Each structure stands twice: as structure tokens, then as C-alpha cells.
Amino acid sequence: MSSLPAALLAQTIDDHIAWLTAWTRVACFETSDHTAHADALPMPDSFAAWREEAARQLQDQPALQHLVDTYDQMHRLARLAILKTPEGEPVTRSDFVAVTMKFQELMTGLRRVERALAAAESGLDTLTGLQSRAGLHDDLNRELSRFKRSNKPFCLALMDVDHFKNINDTHGHDAGDRVLAAIANHISRNLRPFDDAWRWGGEEFLLCLKEADITSGRIALERVRTTLEKTPITLGDGSSLHVTASFGIVAPDPAATIDDMISRADRALYRAKEGGRNRIENA
């Protein structure tokens, strides 16, 4: 993954920021000839070039496919919003919000990939597309040093898929892999843009919730937990199933080390499992 051209990814982010500015001008102000203006707003070429290169190294990754789908949906919505608006009028508020929300979703995904590429020793887990454990301690120790230096809060959380062995036993390991990839995609979509996630191992994920104390960290995790249990995961045979996850969350103290925090989060996760699963426990 380290050979993926970071400059090309940065270029597509910059190009889309410029594209949104141009689209907003046309959608809200230059309303005299919608068809001509819509034709004058082509999709930036840089995304297609980056996608082609990324596909060689992240084959069949749900996270990459989600970015591609979001990109296509955003541009379809943007063009349709302009074309269906009467001449001389701006696009409707609902259409404007729909396009800008898709833009935000695309930027969140691209920025997350950009951060993963920028981590000096970090790679991406080949199954889930999340960061792997390589370089994890360096990243987290920087966060811990920031906390000790400036008292900026953060939390760590361990997330474990409930009854994952049953999924493998019932549906097969290919289905289990598909579930893990889908959950990783779900994590990426539902964490805040500035949080980080790693595949810790097996069916476990490690989350770093930045600028968050235990209360706000639990709120972020609760969003991940509740949306996961409501979202069906489609398997290779077309069937679907619902999965849940349990969480242990910990905040640092002045004497904390990252290993201590992870151990405490692991014990809290164990209590969540013992307490009935599909829940969050504080360390």
C-alpha cells in the first residue's frame, strides 16, 4: 500500500474541493443556462486515475468500492440537481444538502485513506482495508504524549464481533471474511472523520477516539454499536444476517502507558461479553 501515489490522492482531494466550489456557484448563482453549466462541470480526472492505481493494490476491498460508489452517486446527484431546476432559479435546499452530504462522505473516506498512507510504518490490513497493527504503538504514543503534555483527552476502545465463531461455523470462513470487511467499512463510515481504527486481530478492532473523554467517547461508540445491529450484512450467496459487537473503552491517566490502556480496555470488553454482549463497558 505504501507505493500508492499519495500525491495523486492529494490531487483528487484538491480537485474535488475546487469542483464543489464551482458546482455551488452554478447551483446557487449562475442559473441562466443550467444545461450548459452542468456540461461544464465534468468529474475530475484525478479520481479515476487514483482509483485505477488503488484497485491494483486493494482488490475487492469494500472500503474502496464504497468510495467509488459515493463518488458516482455524488456526481449523479449534482448533475441531476442542476438539470431539474427551472432556469433562473437556484437548486432546492434539499438537493443542495444531498450533494454536499455526499461530498462530505467522499472526503471523509479519502482523508481516512490519506492518513493511513501518511503513517510512516503503517500499512492497511488486506482483508478490511483498515490500518494494521504495524506502527500502531507509535501513533498511539503520540496521542498519549499529547494528552500528558496538554491534557487533550482521548479514549481507546476494543471492539469484538459477537458470536463470530458461530458465523464461521454456520456460513463458512468466506462469509466470515465478508462480515469482517463489512464491519470495517461500517466503522469507517460511522466513526468521526478524525478518529482512527485498526484491525487488532481476528474479529477484534482497536479504535482511537480523539478529543473525547469517556462520556463523549461512549456516544461515538454507541453510534457504531446501534447502527451495526440494525444494518444487515449481505453474504456471497445473497442471504443476509445481522451482527452485533461488544466494546471496552478506557481513558488515560497521567501514569498510563498504551499497553496498560489496551489491557484495561480488554478487561472491560470481557465484562461486556460476560454481561450479555452488544454493549459498552468502561474500564
C-alpha positions as CSV (number, residue, x, y, z in Angstrom):
1,M,0.0,0.0,0.0
2,S,2.9,2.3,0.6
3,S,3.5,2.6,-3.1
4,L,0.1,4.0,-3.7
5,P,0.8,7.5,-5.1
6,A,-0.1,9.8,-2.2
7,A,0.4,12.8,-4.5
8,L,-2.4,11.5,-6.7
9,L,-4.7,11.1,-3.7
10,A,-3.9,14.6,-2.6
11,Q,-4.6,15.9,-6.1
12,T,-8.1,14.3,-6.3
13,I,-9.0,15.8,-2.9
14,D,-7.9,19.2,-4.0
15,D,-9.7,18.8,-7.4
16,H,-12.9,17.9,-5.6
17,I,-12.7,20.8,-3.3
18,A,-12.4,23.0,-6.4
19,W,-15.2,21.1,-8.1
20,L,-17.6,21.7,-5.2
21,T,-16.8,25.4,-5.2
22,A,-17.6,25.5,-8.9
23,W,-20.7,23.4,-8.5
24,T,-22.0,25.6,-5.7
25,R,-21.5,28.7,-7.8
26,V,-23.5,27.2,-10.7
27,A,-26.2,25.7,-8.5
28,C,-26.8,28.8,-6.4
29,F,-25.8,31.8,-8.6
30,E,-25.2,31.1,-12.3
31,T,-28.7,29.9,-13.0
32,S,-29.2,31.3,-16.6
33,D,-28.3,28.1,-18.6
34,H,-28.4,25.0,-16.5
35,T,-27.7,22.5,-19.2
36,A,-24.6,24.3,-20.4
37,H,-23.4,24.9,-16.8
38,A,-23.9,21.2,-16.0
39,D,-22.0,20.1,-19.0
40,A,-19.2,22.5,-18.0
41,L,-18.7,20.7,-14.7
42,P,-17.0,17.4,-15.6
43,M,-15.9,14.9,-13.0
44,P,-12.2,15.5,-12.0
45,D,-10.0,13.0,-13.9
46,S,-7.7,12.6,-10.9
47,F,-10.1,10.3,-9.0
48,A,-10.3,7.8,-11.9
49,A,-6.5,7.7,-12.1
50,W,-6.2,7.2,-8.4
51,R,-8.9,4.6,-8.4
52,E,-7.2,2.6,-11.1
53,E,-3.9,2.5,-9.2
54,A,-5.7,1.8,-5.9
55,A,-7.6,-1.1,-7.4
56,R,-4.4,-2.9,-8.2
57,Q,-3.4,-3.0,-4.6
58,L,-6.8,-3.1,-2.8
59,Q,-8.6,-5.6,-5.0
60,D,-12.2,-6.3,-3.9
61,Q,-11.9,-4.1,-0.8
62,P,-15.4,-2.9,0.3
63,A,-13.9,0.4,1.6
64,L,-12.6,1.2,-1.9
65,Q,-15.8,0.2,-3.6
66,H,-17.7,2.4,-1.2
67,L,-15.6,5.3,-2.2
68,V,-16.2,4.6,-5.8
69,D,-20.0,4.3,-5.2
70,T,-20.1,7.5,-3.2
71,Y,-18.1,9.3,-5.9
72,D,-20.6,8.2,-8.6
73,Q,-23.6,8.9,-6.5
74,M,-22.4,12.4,-5.7
75,H,-21.8,13.4,-9.3
76,R,-25.1,11.9,-10.5
77,L,-26.9,13.9,-7.8
78,A,-25.0,17.1,-8.6
79,R,-25.8,16.9,-12.3
80,L,-29.5,16.0,-11.8
81,A,-30.0,18.7,-9.2
82,I,-28.9,21.4,-11.8
83,L,-30.8,19.9,-14.7
84,K,-34.1,19.5,-13.0
85,T,-34.1,23.1,-11.6
86,P,-36.1,25.7,-13.6
87,E,-33.9,28.2,-15.5
88,G,-33.2,31.3,-13.4
89,E,-33.7,29.6,-10.1
90,P,-31.1,28.0,-7.7
91,V,-31.3,24.4,-6.8
92,T,-33.5,23.4,-3.9
93,R,-32.2,23.3,-0.4
94,S,-32.8,19.5,-0.2
95,D,-30.8,18.9,-3.4
96,F,-28.0,21.1,-2.2
97,V,-27.9,19.3,1.1
98,A,-27.9,15.9,-0.6
99,V,-24.9,16.8,-2.8
100,T,-22.9,18.3,0.0
101,M,-23.6,15.4,2.3
102,K,-22.3,13.0,-0.4
103,F,-19.3,15.3,-0.8
104,Q,-18.6,15.1,2.9
105,E,-18.9,11.3,2.9
106,L,-16.4,11.1,0.0
107,M,-13.9,13.5,1.6
108,T,-14.1,11.5,4.9
109,G,-13.2,8.3,3.1
110,L,-10.4,9.9,1.1
111,R,-9.0,11.6,4.1
112,R,-9.0,8.4,6.1
113,V,-7.0,6.7,3.4
114,E,-4.7,9.7,3.2
115,R,-4.0,9.5,6.9
116,A,-3.3,5.7,6.7
117,L,-0.8,6.3,3.8
118,A,0.9,9.1,5.7
119,A,1.7,7.0,8.8
120,A,5.4,6.1,8.4
121,E,5.2,2.5,9.4
122,S,1.5,1.9,8.9
123,G,0.0,-0.4,6.3
124,L,-3.5,-1.4,5.6
125,D,-5.0,-4.8,6.6
126,T,-5.6,-6.7,3.4
127,L,-9.0,-8.0,4.4
128,T,-10.6,-5.0,6.0
129,G,-8.8,-2.0,4.5
130,L,-8.3,-0.6,8.0
131,Q,-4.8,0.1,9.3
132,S,-2.9,-2.9,10.5
133,R,-1.0,-3.1,13.8
134,A,2.3,-2.1,12.2
135,G,3.1,1.4,13.6
136,L,0.1,1.4,15.9
137,H,2.1,2.0,19.1
138,D,3.9,4.9,17.5
139,D,0.6,6.5,16.6
140,L,-1.0,5.9,19.9
141,N,2.1,7.0,21.9
142,R,2.0,10.3,20.1
143,E,-1.6,10.7,21.2
144,L,-0.7,9.8,24.8
145,S,2.2,12.3,24.8
146,R,-0.2,15.0,23.6
147,F,-2.6,14.1,26.5
148,K,0.2,14.2,29.1
149,R,1.6,17.5,27.6
150,S,-1.6,19.4,27.0
151,N,-4.3,17.4,28.8
152,K,-6.2,16.9,25.5
153,P,-8.5,13.9,26.1
154,F,-8.8,10.7,24.1
155,C,-10.1,7.2,24.6
156,L,-9.1,3.8,23.3
157,A,-11.7,1.1,22.7
158,L,-11.5,-2.6,21.8
159,M,-14.4,-3.8,19.7
160,D,-15.1,-7.5,19.3
161,V,-17.7,-9.1,16.9
162,D,-20.2,-11.1,19.0
163,H,-20.5,-14.9,18.2
164,F,-18.1,-14.7,15.3
165,K,-17.2,-18.3,15.6
166,N,-20.8,-19.2,15.0
167,I,-20.8,-17.2,11.8
168,N,-17.8,-19.1,10.5
169,D,-19.2,-22.4,11.6
170,T,-22.6,-21.8,10.1
171,H,-21.8,-19.8,7.0
172,G,-18.2,-20.6,6.3
173,H,-14.9,-18.7,6.5
174,D,-15.6,-16.8,3.3
175,A,-18.7,-15.4,4.8
176,G,-16.8,-14.6,8.0
177,D,-14.3,-12.6,5.9
178,R,-17.1,-10.8,4.2
179,V,-18.6,-9.9,7.6
180,L,-15.3,-8.6,8.9
181,A,-14.8,-6.4,5.7
182,A,-18.4,-5.1,6.0
183,I,-17.9,-4.3,9.7
184,A,-14.6,-2.5,9.0
185,N,-16.5,-0.4,6.3
186,H,-19.2,0.3,8.9
187,I,-16.6,1.5,11.4
188,S,-15.1,3.8,8.8
189,R,-18.5,5.3,7.9
190,N,-19.7,5.8,11.4
191,L,-16.7,7.0,13.4
192,R,-16.0,10.7,13.4
193,P,-13.7,11.7,10.5
194,F,-10.7,12.4,12.8
195,D,-10.9,9.2,14.8
196,D,-8.7,6.2,13.8
197,A,-9.3,2.4,13.6
198,W,-7.1,-0.6,13.3
199,R,-7.7,-4.3,12.9
200,W,-6.4,-5.6,16.2
201,G,-6.6,-9.3,15.1
202,G,-9.2,-11.9,14.3
203,E,-12.6,-10.3,14.8
204,E,-11.3,-7.5,17.1
205,F,-10.8,-3.9,16.2
206,L,-9.0,-1.1,18.1
207,L,-10.4,2.4,18.0
208,C,-8.8,5.7,19.0
209,L,-11.4,8.3,19.8
210,K,-9.7,11.7,19.7
211,E,-10.7,14.8,21.6
212,A,-13.1,12.6,23.6
213,D,-13.5,11.8,27.3
214,I,-15.3,8.7,28.4
215,T,-18.8,10.3,28.1
216,S,-18.3,11.6,24.5
217,G,-16.3,8.5,23.6
218,R,-19.2,6.3,24.6
219,I,-21.5,8.4,22.5
220,A,-19.3,7.8,19.5
221,L,-19.2,4.1,20.2
222,E,-22.9,3.9,20.8
223,R,-23.5,5.3,17.3
224,V,-21.3,2.5,15.9
225,R,-22.9,-0.2,18.0
226,T,-26.6,0.7,17.4
227,T,-26.2,1.3,13.6
228,L,-24.3,-2.0,13.3
229,E,-27.0,-4.1,14.9
230,K,-29.6,-2.5,12.6
231,T,-27.7,-3.0,9.4
232,P,-27.9,-6.3,7.5
233,I,-24.7,-7.7,6.0
234,T,-25.1,-9.4,2.6
235,L,-23.2,-12.6,2.1
236,G,-21.9,-14.1,-1.1
237,D,-25.0,-16.3,-1.7
238,G,-27.3,-13.3,-1.5
239,S,-28.5,-14.0,2.0
240,S,-28.0,-11.5,4.8
241,L,-27.5,-11.6,8.6
242,H,-27.4,-9.1,11.4
243,V,-24.4,-9.0,13.7
244,T,-23.6,-7.1,16.9
245,A,-20.4,-6.2,18.7
246,S,-19.2,-5.6,22.3
247,F,-16.9,-2.8,23.4
248,G,-14.5,-1.9,26.2
249,I,-13.5,1.7,26.5
250,V,-10.7,3.3,28.5
251,A,-9.4,6.9,29.1
252,P,-5.8,7.6,30.0
253,D,-4.4,8.7,33.4
254,P,-1.1,10.5,34.0
255,A,0.7,7.3,34.7
256,A,-0.8,5.4,31.7
257,T,1.0,3.5,29.0
258,I,-0.6,2.4,25.8
259,D,-0.1,-1.3,26.7
260,D,-1.8,-0.6,30.1
261,M,-4.7,1.2,28.4
262,I,-5.2,-1.7,25.9
263,S,-5.1,-4.2,28.7
264,R,-7.7,-2.3,30.7
265,A,-9.9,-2.0,27.6
266,D,-9.6,-5.7,27.0
267,R,-10.8,-6.4,30.6
268,A,-13.7,-4.0,30.0
269,L,-14.5,-5.8,26.8
270,Y,-14.5,-9.1,28.7
271,R,-17.1,-7.7,31.1
272,A,-19.2,-6.6,28.2
273,K,-19.2,-10.1,26.8
274,E,-20.0,-11.6,30.2
275,G,-22.7,-9.0,30.7
276,G,-24.7,-10.1,27.7
277,R,-22.8,-8.8,24.6
278,N,-23.8,-6.0,22.3
279,R,-22.9,-3.4,24.9
280,I,-20.2,-1.0,26.0
281,E,-18.3,-1.3,29.3
282,N,-15.9,1.3,30.8
283,A,-12.5,0.2,32.1
